[in-house]
Amino acid sequence: MNIAVRYYSQFGRTRAIAEEMADELGVVAKSVVDEPTLKEHVDVLFLGGAPYLSIMDAALEEYVNGLTSQMVGCVVLFTTSNWSHRTAIGMRVKLEERGIRVAPGHFYAHMAAIGQSKPAARAYAREALEKATKIAEAAEHELKDDKGSRMKELAVEVASVAAVAVVVVAGVAVARRLLKLRS
Ligand SMILES: Cc1cc2nc3c(=O)[nH]c(=O)nc-3n(C[C@H](O)[C@H](O)[C@H](O)COP(=O)(O)O)c2cc1C
C-alpha cells in the first residue's frame, strides 16, 4: 500500500493539517511546489489546498491537472479556509471529470482553528484511508477484469483467424491435389 500526502500552502495552515495527517499515516507530507509530480504509483493520495480570492493556486491546479487514473488509485481531499470549501470541491470536479477516483467528502479546518483541528485531522486520515483503500482496490480489480476480458477477446480473435487460415491452407492443398489428378 503506497500512501502519499501532498498539499499547497502559502501561509502554513494547510501544511500543518497535511503534516498531521502524514504523521498519522506514517509518511512525509510534501508540497506540490517542491515535488510537482508523483514519482511512482500511489494507491491513496491525500491532497490539500486552500482558496485565495476564491480560487486555488495555479501550482495546485497544475498538479491536479497532471494526475491520471493510472498514477493514483483514490484521492482523499482536505482544505483550510475562512469559510469556503471550493478548493476541495474544485479539485474533486477536475479529478472526477478525468476518471480519477475521489473518496466521498473532504476534511475541512477553519483557518483560525488549525491547532484544535489536528486531532480531527488524524482521525479523518485513518478513516479516509480505510474507505479510499477499498475504492482503490475495487478500481484495481476493475482494471484487471477489464484487461482479462480484453485478453479473452484477443484470444478468441486469434483462434478464429487461425481456424480460417487452416481452412484456407487445407482448401488450397485439396485444390492442388485435384488439379494434379486431372492433369
Ligand atoms: C489573499 C487571500 C485571499 C483569501 N481568499 C479566501 C477566500 O476567497 N475564501 C476563503 O474562505 N478564505 C480565503 N482566504 C483564507 C485562506 O484560504 C486561509 O487562510 C487558508 O487557511 C490559507 O491556507 P494556507 O495557510 O495553507 O495558505 C484568503 C486568504 C488570503 C491571504
PDBQT file of the ligand as one rigid body, heavy atoms in Angstrom, charges set to zero:
ROOT
HETATM    1  C1  LIG A 201      -5.194  36.810  -0.254  1.00  0.00    +0.000 C 
HETATM    2  C2  LIG A 201      -6.097  35.833   0.446  1.00  0.00    +0.000 A 
HETATM    3  C3  LIG A 201      -7.312  35.502  -0.097  1.00  0.00    +0.000 A 
HETATM    4  C4  LIG A 201      -8.171  34.607   0.547  1.00  0.00    +0.000 A 
HETATM    5  N1  LIG A 201      -9.381  34.302  -0.026  1.00  0.00    +0.000 NA
HETATM    6  C5  LIG A 201     -10.220  33.458   0.617  1.00  0.00    +0.000 A 
HETATM    7  C6  LIG A 201     -11.479  33.122   0.039  1.00  0.00    +0.000 A 
HETATM    8  O1  LIG A 201     -11.821  33.560  -1.055  1.00  0.00    +0.000 OA
HETATM    9  N2  LIG A 201     -12.293  32.312   0.726  1.00  0.00    +0.000 N 
HETATM   10  C7  LIG A 201     -11.964  31.795   1.976  1.00  0.00    +0.000 A 
HETATM   11  O2  LIG A 201     -12.745  31.076   2.553  1.00  0.00    +0.000 OA
HETATM   12  N3  LIG A 201     -10.747  32.069   2.508  1.00  0.00    +0.000 NA
HETATM   13  C8  LIG A 201      -9.880  32.898   1.874  1.00  0.00    +0.000 A 
HETATM   14  N4  LIG A 201      -8.668  33.170   2.421  1.00  0.00    +0.000 N 
HETATM   15  C9  LIG A 201      -8.252  32.481   3.635  1.00  0.00    +0.000 C 
HETATM   16  C10 LIG A 201      -7.303  31.303   3.311  1.00  0.00    +0.000 C 
HETATM   17  O3  LIG A 201      -7.898  30.400   2.408  1.00  0.00    +0.000 OA
HETATM   18  C11 LIG A 201      -6.969  30.572   4.600  1.00  0.00    +0.000 C 
HETATM   19  O4  LIG A 201      -6.222  31.449   5.414  1.00  0.00    +0.000 OA
HETATM   20  C12 LIG A 201      -6.211  29.305   4.392  1.00  0.00    +0.000 C 
HETATM   21  O5  LIG A 201      -6.164  28.603   5.607  1.00  0.00    +0.000 OA
HETATM   22  C13 LIG A 201      -4.813  29.572   3.891  1.00  0.00    +0.000 C 
HETATM   23  O6  LIG A 201      -4.139  28.365   3.775  1.00  0.00    +0.000 OA
HETATM   24  P1  LIG A 201      -2.545  28.310   3.865  1.00  0.00    +0.000 P 
HETATM   25  O7  LIG A 201      -2.149  28.856   5.221  1.00  0.00    +0.000 OA
HETATM   26  O8  LIG A 201      -2.245  26.871   3.760  1.00  0.00    +0.000 OA
HETATM   27  O9  LIG A 201      -2.012  29.123   2.750  1.00  0.00    +0.000 OA
HETATM   28  C14 LIG A 201      -7.799  34.055   1.795  1.00  0.00    +0.000 A 
HETATM   29  C15 LIG A 201      -6.562  34.413   2.347  1.00  0.00    +0.000 A 
HETATM   30  C16 LIG A 201      -5.730  35.286   1.702  1.00  0.00    +0.000 A 
HETATM   31  C17 LIG A 201      -4.417  35.670   2.334  1.00  0.00    +0.000 C 
ENDROOT
TORSDOF 0
